[in-house]
Amino acid sequence: MAFCQNVESYYKYRISLAANAVFVALFALSFVGFVGVYGYTRKGLGFTIAMLLGVLCEIIGYAGRIASYKNQWQENGFLIQIICLTIGPAFLAAGVYLCLRRIVYAFGPENSRIPPEYYTRIFIPCDVISLVLQAAGGGLASVASHNNEPVETGDNIMIAGLSFQVLTLLVFIICCTDFALRSHSRYRRLGAAAFDQDVAAQKLRGSWLFKGFLAALAIATIGIFWRSVYRVAELSRGWDGPLMFKQNLFIGFEGIMVVVACLVLNVFHPSLCFREMMDGKGGIGIRRRTKDHRDGEQGDRAPGDTSYV
């Protein structure tokens, strides 16, 4: 095998074939897991699509790194990995954001400062903005690199997208923490009456699967958050920054953080752990409230009034 002598590669280190092969295998296993659970439950389509897109980006990204193993001066593998591994977690974050609304319904919207549906309306558009910025920046930087032109413009746009993703995740974590604290506070004052009294919702909250899912979602959220912080720091000095050339940091903060986030949500998949909440926009919680609202409207009608039918 011939190597360029006295010419720095794109990576400036010898890629670990074993580490990248393990990541490809684990992400492939995660991909199969998400497909299998959806095929079995037929629930959580939006969550499944978001996770599959994110995991697919990870597989392609690490495949690009493996392709660079034999020739680290080859441009295609480097560009594939830097773009796919940058945008992949944005899809994973979208899957995480979709879960909070349903968790709120499981405990009761009264415990939240904002209506449950607003969590999706706020965080999903923010995630789309960060994804578009990262993809656009990566595309511009790739074209510039291919043409031997400065990549600063594309790099800055990528950093803007990543920074916005970090901000969005931070606000999401604050909202989750606030909801948890408010729920705990109301429970201390009101007891069980603080939560949704639907029998199915009570049974769900007491199950170890649901508690495991809450822990898994927290781990995934923190993992994606710290990975995004790392990528902002890594790219802040450009493609020639010192952090870009430290493989141990990349494996730890990029690879391990993201693969753990995916695997814990495979094990504690929402469609398995609280499948009652995965129907429609909020599962049993929103179905009961819709029924109560309709019953209230019917109770307010005058005798013989059929205007609502």
C-alpha positions in Angstrom: 0.0 0.0 0.0 1.5 3.3 -1.1 1.1 6.5 1.0 1.9 10.1 0.3 5.2 11.0 1.9 5.6 14.4 3.7 2.1 15.4 2.8 -0.5 15.8 5.5 -3.7 13.9 5.0 -7.2 15.5 5.6 -7.3 13.8 9.0 -3.6 14.3 10.1 -3.9 11.0 12.0 -4.1 7.3 11.1 -7.8 6.4 11.1 -8.7 3.6 13.4 -10.3 1.0 11.2 -11.5 -1.1 14.2 -13.3 1.8 15.9 -15.1 2.9 12.7 -16.1 -0.6 11.8 -17.6 -1.0 15.3 -19.6 2.2 14.8 -20.9 1.1 11.4 -22.0 -2.3 12.9 -23.7 -0.7 15.9 -25.5 1.9 13.9 -26.6 -0.8 11.4 -27.9 -2.8 14.3 -29.7 0.3 15.6 -31.2 0.9 12.1 -32.6 -2.7 12.0 -33.9 -2.3 15.5 -35.9 0.9 14.7 -37.3 -0.7 11.5 -38.2 -3.9 13.4 -40.0 -2.1 16.2 -42.1 -0.1 13.8 -42.9 -3.2 11.8 -44.1 -4.9 15.0 -46.0 -2.0 16.6 -47.0 0.2 13.6 -46.7 3.1 16.0 -44.5 6.2 16.2 -44.0 6.8 12.5 -42.6 10.3 12.9 -40.2 9.2 15.6 -39.1 6.2 13.5 -38.5 8.3 10.4 -36.4 10.8 12.3 -34.3 8.2 14.0 -33.8 6.2 10.8 -32.6 9.3 8.9 -30.2 10.1 11.7 -28.8 6.6 12.0 -28.5 6.3 8.2 -26.4 9.5 8.1 -24.2 7.9 10.8 -23.7 4.7 8.8 -22.8 6.6 5.7 -20.5 8.9 7.6 -18.5 6.1 9.3 -18.5 4.2 6.0 -16.8 7.3 4.5 -14.2 7.2 7.2 -13.6 3.5 6.5 -13.2 4.4 2.8 -10.5 6.9 3.9 -8.6 4.2 5.7 -6.6 3.0 2.7 -6.2 6.5 1.2 -6.6 9.4 3.7 -5.7 11.9 1.0 -8.8 11.0 -1.0 -11.3 13.8 -0.8 -14.7 12.1 -1.2 -14.5 10.0 1.9 -13.5 13.0 4.0 -16.3 15.1 2.7 -18.9 12.4 3.1 -18.0 11.8 6.7 -17.8 15.4 7.7 -21.2 16.3 6.2 -23.1 13.1 7.2 -21.7 13.0 10.8 -22.5 16.7 11.2 -26.2 16.6 10.2 -27.1 13.1 11.4 -27.7 14.1 15.1 -30.1 16.8 14.0 -32.5 14.1 12.8 -32.0 12.2 16.1 -32.8 15.4 18.0 -36.0 15.7 16.1 -37.0 12.2 17.3 -36.3 13.2 20.9 -38.3 16.4 20.5 -41.4 14.4 19.3 -41.5 12.5 22.6 -41.9 15.3 25.1 -45.5 16.2 24.1 -46.6 12.6 24.7 -44.8 12.5 28.1 -46.7 15.6 29.1 -50.0 13.9 28.2 -49.0 10.9 30.2 -48.7 13.0 33.4 -51.3 15.6 32.6 -51.0 19.0 30.7 -51.8 20.8 33.9 -48.2 20.2 35.0 -46.7 22.0 31.9 -46.3 25.8 31.5 -47.3 25.5 27.8 -49.8 23.3 26.0 -48.2 20.0 25.0 -48.6 20.5 21.3 -46.5 23.6 21.4 -43.4 21.6 22.3 -43.5 20.1 18.8 -44.5 23.4 17.1 -41.5 25.1 18.7 -38.7 22.6 18.7 -39.2 20.8 15.3 -39.0 24.1 13.3 -35.9 25.0 15.2 -34.4 21.7 14.4 -35.2 22.1 10.7 -33.5 25.5 10.7 -30.3 24.0 12.3 -30.4 21.1 9.8 -30.8 23.4 6.8 -27.9 25.6 8.0 -25.6 22.6 8.7 -26.4 21.0 5.3 -26.0 24.2 3.4 -22.8 25.1 5.2 -21.4 21.6 4.6 -22.3 21.7 0.9 -20.7 25.1 0.4 -17.6 24.1 2.3 -17.3 20.8 0.3 -17.5 22.7 -3.0 -15.0 25.2 -1.9 -12.6 22.4 -0.7 -13.0 20.6 -4.0 -12.1 23.8 -5.9 -9.2 24.5 -3.6 -10.9 27.7 -2.4 -11.3 29.0 1.2 -14.0 27.1 3.2 -14.6 29.7 5.8 -18.0 30.8 4.6 -19.4 27.2 4.5 -17.7 26.5 7.8 -19.2 29.5 9.5 -22.7 28.5 8.3 -22.2 25.0 9.7 -21.1 26.4 13.0 -24.1 28.7 13.0 -26.4 25.6 12.5 -24.6 23.6 15.2 -24.7 26.5 17.6 -28.4 26.9 17.0 -28.8 23.2 17.6 -27.0 23.5 20.9 -29.2 26.4 21.9 -32.4 24.5 20.9 -31.3 21.5 22.9 -30.4 23.6 25.9 -33.9 25.2 25.9 -35.4 21.7 25.5 -33.5 20.4 28.5 -34.6 23.5 30.5 -38.3 22.8 29.5 -38.0 19.1 30.4 -36.4 20.0 33.8 -39.1 22.6 34.4 -41.8 20.1 33.6 -40.3 17.6 35.9 -39.9 20.0 38.8 -43.5 21.4 38.4 -44.9 17.8 38.3 -43.0 16.9 41.5 -44.1 20.1 43.2 -47.8 19.6 42.3 -47.5 15.9 43.4 -46.2 17.0 46.8 -49.1 19.4 47.2 -51.9 17.4 45.6 -50.8 13.8 45.7 -52.0 11.5 42.9 -54.6 14.1 41.9 -51.7 16.1 40.3 -51.5 13.6 37.5 -53.9 12.3 34.9 -56.3 10.0 36.6 -57.1 7.9 33.5 -56.6 4.2 34.6 -54.4 3.4 31.6 -52.2 6.5 32.2 -51.8 5.6 35.9 -50.8 2.0 35.0 -48.4 3.4 32.4 -46.6 5.8 34.8 -46.1 3.0 37.2 -44.4 0.6 34.7 -40.7 0.0 34.8 -40.6 0.2 31.0 -41.9 3.8 31.0 -39.5 4.8 33.8 -36.7 3.2 31.7 -37.8 5.1 28.7 -37.6 8.4 30.6 -34.1 7.6 31.7 -33.1 6.6 28.2 -34.5 9.8 26.7 -32.5 11.8 29.3 -29.3 10.0 28.4 -30.0 10.4 24.6 -30.7 14.1 25.0 -27.6 14.8 27.1 -25.5 12.7 24.7 -26.6 14.6 21.6 -26.2 17.9 23.5 -22.6 17.3 24.5 -21.8 15.9 21.1 -23.1 19.1 19.5 -21.1 21.3 21.9 -18.0 19.3 21.0 -18.7 19.8 17.2 -19.1 23.6 17.7 -15.7 23.7 19.5 -14.1 21.4 17.0 -15.2 23.5 13.9 -14.7 26.9 15.6 -11.1 27.0 14.4 -12.0 25.8 11.0 -11.1 22.5 9.3 -7.5 23.0 10.4 -8.3 23.6 14.0 -6.5 21.5 16.7 -9.5 19.5 17.8 -10.1 18.3 14.2 -7.0 16.2 14.5 -7.6 14.4 17.8 -9.1 11.0 17.0 -9.6 10.1 20.7 -11.8 13.1 21.2 -13.7 12.3 18.1 -14.4 8.7 19.1 -15.4 9.7 22.6 -17.5 12.8 22.0 -18.8 12.1 18.5 -19.0 8.4 18.1 -19.7 7.0 21.6 -22.2 9.8 22.5 -24.3 9.3 19.5 -24.3 5.5 19.3 -25.3 5.4 23.0 -28.1 7.8 22.3 -29.4 5.5 19.6 -29.0 2.2 21.4 -30.7 3.3 24.6 -33.7 4.4 22.5 -33.6 1.0 20.7 -33.8 -0.8 24.1 -36.4 1.6 25.6 -38.2 2.4 22.4 -41.3 4.7 23.0 -43.5 2.5 20.9 -42.7 -0.4 23.3 -42.5 1.4 26.6 -45.5 3.6 26.3 -47.3 2.5 23.2 -50.6 3.8 24.7 -49.4 7.3 24.1 -48.1 6.8 20.6 -51.5 7.0 18.8 -52.4 10.2 17.0 -51.1 13.4 18.6 -51.0 12.3 22.2 -52.4 8.8 22.8 -54.8 8.1 25.6 -54.4 11.5 27.1 -55.6 13.5 24.2 -58.2 11.0 23.2 -59.8 11.3 26.7 -59.7 15.1 26.6 -61.2 15.2 23.2 -64.0 12.9 24.4 -64.5 15.1 27.5 -64.7 18.2 25.4 -67.3 16.6 23.1 -69.3 15.4 26.0 -69.2 18.9 27.4 -70.5 20.4 24.2 -73.3 17.8 24.0 -74.2 18.7 27.6 -74.6 22.3 26.7 -77.0 21.7 23.8 -80.6 22.5 24.0 -83.0 19.6 23.7 -83.4 18.6 20.1 -80.4 20.7 19.0 -78.6 18.8 16.2 -76.4 21.6 15.0 -73.3 19.8 16.3 -74.0 16.4 14.6 
